[in-house]
Structure formats: structure tokens, C-alpha cells
């Protein structure tokens, strides 16, 4: 109000001749009093007194401009009614002065509040380049300008959009494309790069990140604007959601719709291990393929409950949940008799290599004899298809877990030769993001500030996402007829340390600088690298380019039954070491098929 009155007096003095003849009383009667009423009503109407100068923005500027226009029109009306003047210069000058005063005072208050010094020296601040001149980049620039005593100064933007070339955003120019980053860093003495591409896909992020890392300056990755708005803004931590696809060094495999529809549409589907990472994703995808019935079987009631509620709430599909152990023949027979599954996906298994190395009998009972129980009961109830989910650790196994999965493959192969059930085995490597797996472990270590613990600098693994793996499982299951072994194309193996570095950088941090990386040595049973096939397994293509079929030698049913009986005897006797060794020999095919168990014991 004070500034409006000062603007009125200033405009009257500068823009009219009335200043020579108006006394104080006449000024108040003609202009001061009426405009006091007009300005008070206008300011209350637009709520100008509620504007917080610390956060003044575009909306507030427009609001103040509207108030200035109303005041200008109000003064023009007062001037015409009071003294019959048609002079528009006086009201326009008043409107301009009032707008400058109302806006300027708030801008100065905002600058002081945020400690921003646009005319101060910036030579001691970190010279920063922003990659991405979109909403996220503009938001980061604005946030940096608002942080009190911020030690960064944004020198420029780069963006691959040709329409943004040479644009100026809040006084900062778009200097080129991502290909110009190295040149700009050298010529402009850039000390830090902030990547603001929240909607970029994994391949784009990797390309941009690689270009930035070549400059040998600090590189940070920022999240989406919405994530920043709903969380703490901290440039020392990566807030961007790291999509697992960002970690794949290949395109995501696309499904074959016809194969997906063949295996489950109209069928009664049973998934063992239904609450696990693979089992729950199988449940999600199967429920979308119009099965007649979906049954989830597993030991963990909480995990089963979670996926049951998720399906009910997101798909309106209600699965049948059975809490049971795949080793419990009576419980399995009851479940099969109740739901009469025509398609079975066997995903139940113990998977943690070090834990199973310390508990071989438990691993054998669950992974080998649990599979045997599920296979036998599926055959008894005349299931149409049975799909075993295996692992690359079953190839030349060095661990108990890998050996149990190899023997489980042998069980399926043996029963496929003497049953009308169509069996298939699907073998693949590590899945990104499964519970207790590598990626969640590394992410938790990063969130704790490190160190990230890696077993060996040369250790490699095959990787794929859980949805990608399940799509290929469904398609391979549709192809399988007689116990065939299907290998999923997972691209080239990835070094664990490279994946760890990718995760650290995608969190906006620098390996060995912000987050330490330590090598602790391979754990018991771990190999430096995994293989997807044995040397004797020939691969042939299928209708799905990402699935190949391995030609394997059939397993003699009677021989395997004798071997499993012997292994069962050792487990029942609690012979941990002997059961472990017998399992490894069986998985590697070291037992002589011509000798009986009694003869081998005698030898």
C-alpha cells in the first residue's frame, strides 16, 4: 500500500501539471483517498498480501501484473470523474511504477532470502555443465540458484534436440550436443557434469554416461522432476530411480505373442514357488493370459499373500493359494487333486549358493527331491505340461545349488521318456532385481555409503530382467514336448565389477571416490564365470529368436532311480559330507551306469 501511494505521488509529479496547484487536502480528496480504496480492494481480491517473497514465481508475476492493470484503469476512471482529464500518461506511468515497486521488492527479498548473488564473483565456484535442456535440466538450474551459498555455477547446457540449439534458459545457453561434451569440458574448464535425462532409455543413458566419463570430471545423474519435488534434493546422492534395464548391455528381448497364448489360455495353471521372484512374476503374466484357473503353491505364507492381494487389486483376478512344501507328497497330492492343474511351472527352489553350500542335505531335499515329488504327482494327475526352471549354475556345477539343479534337470529328462506329460527345462542366468540377488545387495551397500563388496574383478555373469525371463519361460514351455532343454539368449556375460560401477555411476557417484569398492574373494561354490551349455549340448534355433534348444542325451530312468535312492539314504542318515560328494559326482556324471549302488559301496 505504501509503495502504491508513493507510485501515485511520483506519477502525479512526473506526468501531470497538477503538482503545481494541488494542495495536500485536494490531493487526498481527488486521488489519495479514492485510490486507497481501489488499491486496498484490488490487493485483497488478488491476495497479494499472502505472496511469500521467498518463493515468488511466474504465477505471482502475472498476478502482480493483473493488479497493476486494475490500478491503472482505476486511476484513469478517478482522474476522469474527478477533474475530467483524458491524460492517459498519468495512469500508465502510475501502473508502471506500482508494478516495478511490487515486483522489485519481492525479487530483492527472494534474492536476499536464498543468498543468491547474481553480480558477485563466481570464479571460486565449481563450473558445471548440465546434460539435458528440458524440464529436469531447467529445474536443476533453478534449484542450484535457490540454494544458499551453492558452490556450483552452471556454465551451459548440452542437448541433442536440434530445436534447443543456442536457446537461453534462465540466462544459461545451450552450447551444443552430447557429442560436444569433451570439447566443452576442455575449453570451458568444466569441473562437474550433471546428467538430467530422467526419461532416457538404458542405451541412451549408457551412451551419455560413457561420453561424460571420458572427460575425467565428476559426473552426477539426477532424478525426474517429480522425484525431486517429492524428496530431498541432495546433489551428493543419486535420487534418480535406476531402471534395471539400464544395467543390461543389450536390447530387452521381445515376446512372441502366439507362443504366450498357447501355453496358458483356458488352462488350469499351477506355479510352485509362487511367492518367489520368478514365481510371482509368472503369476502376474499368466493372470493376464486368461487362464481358466491359477494356483500359487509355496511355503511362505506372507509372500503368497502379497502376490495374491496384488493380483486381486491390480487385475481383479483371484488366484488360489496353497501353503505347502513341494517335498510333502501328501500335501502335493491334495493340492493337485483339488485344482487339477493342466500346466505346471516348477519354480520352487533354494537358490543362494553360499547358504546351500553350508546346508547340502537341505538343498538336496528341496531342489532334487522336491522336483522329483512335483514331477511324479504331475504325471499321476496327467498334467498336460510341466516346465522346470533351471539355472546356468547347473552347467559344470561347482556348487551344491548348481549340482541340485543339474540333477533336477536329469529327473525331468528321465520322466519325459516314459510319460505323456510334455516336459520342458528352461535354463538361464542371473535375473536382475530378484530378492536377495546381486543388484539389491549392491544398491543397499551404496545407500549405506559403501563399501561395495565384489568377490573378484574378473567374475562374470549372464543377466536378464525378471519380466524378460518369465516371458521367455512361458514361450519355451509352449515349445517343449519331450523334456527338451531350452537356453535363453542372455547376450554376452557381464563383469560383476562393471555392473557395480554402472550402479554407482547411475546413482550419481564416482567409484573409488564417493563409494569405495573392495574385492573380497569368491565365496564357497562360486565360479568366476558361468556357462549356459555343456560342450556336448548342440544348440538349434526355435521359432523364438531368443530361445535355442539344446540337444541332450536321454537319462536312463532306472539308473537315475537307483542313484536317487542312494542319495536319499545318505540324506536320511544325516551324512552331510558324503551326500555332498555323491551329489557332485552324480551331477558330473561320474557314476558308472553299469554298476549298482551296492557294487559301488563295496568298491
RARAVEN-V135712 format. One line per field, one symbol per residue. ss: DSSP state (@ for helix, = for strand, . for the rest). phi: phi as a letter, one per 40 degrees, with the letter a starting at -180 (. if undefined). burial: # if it has 9 or more other ideal C-beta (glycine too) atoms within 8 Angstrom, else .. Layout:
ss=???
phi=???
burial=???
//
This chain:
ss=.@@@@@@@@@@@@@@..@@@...@@@@@@@@@@@@@@@@@@@@@@@.@@@..@@@..@@@@@@@@@@@@@@@@@@@@@@@@@@....@@@@@@@@@@@@@@@@@@@@@@@@@@@...........======...@@@@@@@@@@@@.....=======...@@@...==..=====.@@@@@@@@@@@...====......@@@@@@@@@@@@....====...@@@@@..............@@@@.........@@@@@@@@...=====....@@@@@@@@@@@.....======..@@@@@@@@@@@@@@@....====.....@@@@@@@@@@@...====......@@@@@@.@@@@@@@@@@@@@@@@@@@@@....=======@@@.....@@@@@@@@@@@@@@@@@.....=======.===.....@@@@@@@@@@....===.....==.===@@@@@@@@@@@@@@..=======.....==@@@@@@@@@@@....=...=.===..................====.....=====.....@@@@@@@@@@@@@@@@...@@@@@@@@@@@@.........@@@@@@.
phi=.cccccccccccccbbccccbcccccccccbdcdccccccccccdcgcccccdcbcacdcccccccccccccccccccccccbgcbccccccccccccccccccccccccccccgcbcbccbcccccbbbchbcccccccdcccccccfdcbbccabbacccccdgcbbfgbcccibcccdccccccbfcbabbcbbcbccccccccccccccccgbcbbbbccdccccbaccbccbcbcccccccccbacccccbdccccccbcgbcbbbcgccccccccdccccccbfccabbbbacccccccccccccccbbgbbccbbcaccccccccccccccbfccbbbcbcacbcccccccbccccccccccccdcccccccdcfccbbbccbaccccfcbbcdccccccccccccccccbaccccabbbaccbcgccgcccdccccccccggccbbcacbcbacbaccdcccdcccccccccbbgcbbbccbgccbcdcccccdcccccgbbdgbcbcbbbbgdcdgcbcabbcacccccbbcbccdcbbbccbcccccccccccccccccccccgcdcccdccdcccccgcccccbcccccccc
burial=..##########..##.....#....##.###.###.###.##..#.#..#.#..#...##.##############.###.#.......##########.###.###.###..#..........#.########.##########......#.######....##...#..#####.#.###.##..#.#.#######...#.######.###.#.#.#######.##......#..###.#.#####....#.##..###.###.#####################.#.#.######....######.###......####.#.###..######..#.##########..##.##.#####################.#.#.###########.#.###################...##############..#######.##...#.#.###..########.#############..########..#####.#############...#.#.#...#.##..##.##...#.#..#.#..####.#..#.#.##########.##.......##.#######..#.....#..#...
//
